[in-house]
Amino acid sequence: MGTATANANLIRLSEQAAALSAAINKVVELVCAAIIGVLILDIWIGVFGRYVFELPVTWAEELARYLMIWAALLAVSCGVARREHVAVTALLHRIPIHIRRWVDVGIDVLAFAFFAFLLYFGIGMTEQGATQYATIFEMTMTIPFASVPISSALVCIQLVLLAVRDFVVAGLPADFAEDE
């Protein structure tokens, strides 16, 4: 009876981790979509201002650069949440599943370490951005630089939630369970 209760608790924990991961991912996807919408509008303003009205909009290019950085870095956590991030799986699929599980754990641990590193040093970079100013906007670089630690924190959170979801209960990623 104790084992059944423990298994039920692990399954509930896994389901909660999956639900939290999906909720975070949904919010990040909506933010990315909004940023891309503003980016498209910004580029159109720049193009029409320069080529149709012959009035160069000096801030459009710089704003587009910062919006693109934010969208790209935030989208990394979306890829991680869906396990759609860049990976070379040709060799991985040839490894026996019991070994593959540990390779996947190792890859996730390395990814977590990398993004934790970016988070740690990104905070310092963001703090230093308070003394640097954007070329045209006359704003500090804190907001553009904050994209690094914020996106890194989101990736770390997603990796932990995926580890709970995939490895605690199933013992292997859901994608690989379908392969066998």
C-alpha positions in Angstrom: 0.0 0.0 0.0 2.9 2.4 0.7 4.4 1.7 -2.7 1.0 2.4 -4.4 0.7 5.7 -2.5 4.3 6.7 -3.4 3.7 5.9 -7.0 0.4 7.9 -7.0 2.3 10.8 -5.4 5.0 10.6 -8.1 2.4 10.5 -10.8 0.7 13.5 -9.4 4.0 15.4 -9.1 4.8 14.6 -12.7 1.4 15.8 -13.8 1.7 19.0 -11.8 5.2 19.6 -13.3 3.8 19.0 -16.8 0.9 21.4 -16.1 3.2 24.1 -14.7 5.6 23.7 -17.6 2.7 24.1 -20.1 1.3 27.1 -18.3 4.7 28.9 -18.3 5.2 27.9 -21.9 1.8 29.3 -22.9 2.6 32.7 -21.3 6.0 32.8 -22.9 4.6 31.9 -26.3 2.0 34.8 -26.0 4.8 37.2 -25.0 6.8 36.1 -28.0 3.8 36.4 -30.3 3.2 40.0 -29.0 6.9 40.9 -29.4 6.9 39.5 -33.0 3.7 41.5 -33.7 5.4 44.7 -32.5 8.5 43.8 -34.5 6.5 43.4 -37.7 4.8 46.7 -37.1 8.1 48.4 -36.3 9.7 47.1 -39.5 6.8 48.2 -41.6 7.0 51.7 -40.0 10.7 51.8 -40.9 10.1 50.7 -44.5 7.2 53.0 -45.1 8.9 55.9 -43.4 12.1 55.5 -45.5 10.8 54.4 -48.9 7.2 55.7 -49.1 7.3 58.9 -47.2 11.1 59.5 -47.6 11.3 60.3 -43.8 13.8 58.0 -42.2 12.6 56.6 -38.9 15.9 56.5 -37.0 14.6 54.4 -34.1 13.0 51.6 -36.0 16.2 49.6 -36.7 17.4 49.7 -33.1 14.0 48.8 -31.7 13.8 45.9 -34.2 17.2 44.6 -33.0 16.1 44.6 -29.3 12.7 43.1 -30.1 14.4 40.3 -32.1 16.8 39.5 -29.3 14.0 39.3 -26.7 11.9 37.1 -29.0 14.7 34.8 -29.9 15.9 34.3 -26.4 12.5 33.8 -24.9 11.7 31.3 -27.6 14.5 29.1 -26.4 12.5 28.1 -23.3 9.5 27.3 -25.6 11.7 24.9 -27.5 13.0 23.3 -24.4 9.5 23.0 -23.0 8.4 21.1 -26.1 11.7 19.2 -26.3 12.1 20.7 -29.8 15.4 22.3 -29.2 18.3 21.6 -31.6 19.8 18.2 -31.1 21.6 15.6 -33.1 19.6 12.4 -32.6 20.9 10.2 -35.3 23.4 8.5 -33.0 21.2 8.8 -29.9 18.5 6.6 -31.5 21.0 3.8 -32.1 21.9 3.6 -28.4 19.9 1.1 -26.3 17.0 2.8 -24.4 18.4 2.2 -20.9 21.6 3.9 -21.9 19.8 6.6 -23.8 17.9 7.6 -20.7 21.2 8.4 -18.9 22.6 10.2 -22.0 19.4 12.4 -22.0 19.9 13.1 -18.3 23.5 14.1 -18.9 22.4 16.4 -21.8 19.8 18.0 -19.6 22.3 18.5 -16.8 24.8 20.1 -19.2 22.1 22.4 -20.6 21.0 23.3 -17.1 24.6 24.1 -16.1 25.0 26.2 -19.3 21.9 28.3 -18.7 22.6 28.6 -15.0 26.0 30.0 -16.0 24.2 32.5 -18.4 21.8 33.4 -15.7 24.5 34.1 -13.1 26.6 36.2 -15.4 23.6 37.7 -17.2 22.6 39.3 -14.0 25.9 41.1 -13.7 25.8 42.1 -17.4 22.3 43.5 -16.8 23.5 45.5 -13.8 26.4 46.9 -15.9 23.9 47.8 -18.6 22.5 50.5 -16.2 25.6 52.6 -17.1 25.4 52.1 -20.8 23.0 53.8 -23.1 21.4 52.8 -26.4 22.5 54.8 -29.4 19.2 56.4 -30.4 16.7 55.7 -27.6 18.8 57.3 -24.8 17.7 54.5 -22.5 19.9 52.3 -20.5 20.8 48.9 -21.8 19.3 47.3 -18.7 16.1 46.2 -20.6 17.9 44.7 -23.6 20.5 43.0 -21.5 17.8 41.6 -19.1 16.8 39.2 -21.9 19.7 37.0 -21.1 19.1 36.3 -17.4 15.3 36.2 -17.8 15.4 33.7 -20.7 18.1 31.6 -19.0 16.0 31.4 -15.8 13.0 30.3 -17.9 15.1 27.6 -19.5 16.4 26.4 -16.1 12.9 26.2 -14.8 11.6 24.3 -17.8 14.5 21.8 -17.6 13.7 21.1 -13.9 10.0 20.7 -14.7 10.8 18.4 -17.6 13.2 16.3 -15.5 10.4 15.8 -13.0 7.9 15.0 -15.7 10.1 12.8 -17.8 12.5 11.0 -15.5 10.8 10.7 -12.1 7.8 8.8 -13.3 8.5 7.4 -16.8 12.2 7.0 -16.4 12.7 8.2 -20.0 11.6 11.0 -22.2 8.1 10.6 -23.6 9.4 11.0 -27.2 11.7 8.0 -26.8 8.9 5.8 -25.4 7.1 6.2 -28.7 10.2 5.2 -30.7 10.5 1.7 -29.2 
